[in-house]
Amino acid sequence: METVKNAANYVEETVKGGGSEASKEANKNVAKDSDAGLGTRAGAAKDAVKDKTDAEKHDAKAGANKEAAKH
């Protein structure tokens, strides 16, 4: 039963990591947009850094759950 739970958590964390990665890329594009205001660009850059951290966290959790599901 624990293996099934770990597999489900792996899928969940993988999806969350993908969402964070997509958000990071969108924020990077806003940060680079010369038509956007300075405050908007700065906020997007800050959010891109947070999204990158979130994606790495989710990827690490997914990896741990994948390994746990093997046992």
Buried (B, 14 or more C-beta within 10 A) or exposed (E): EEEEEBBEBBBBBBEBBBBBBEBBEBBBEBBEEEEBEEEEBEBBBEBBEEBBEBBEBBBEBBBBBBEBBEE
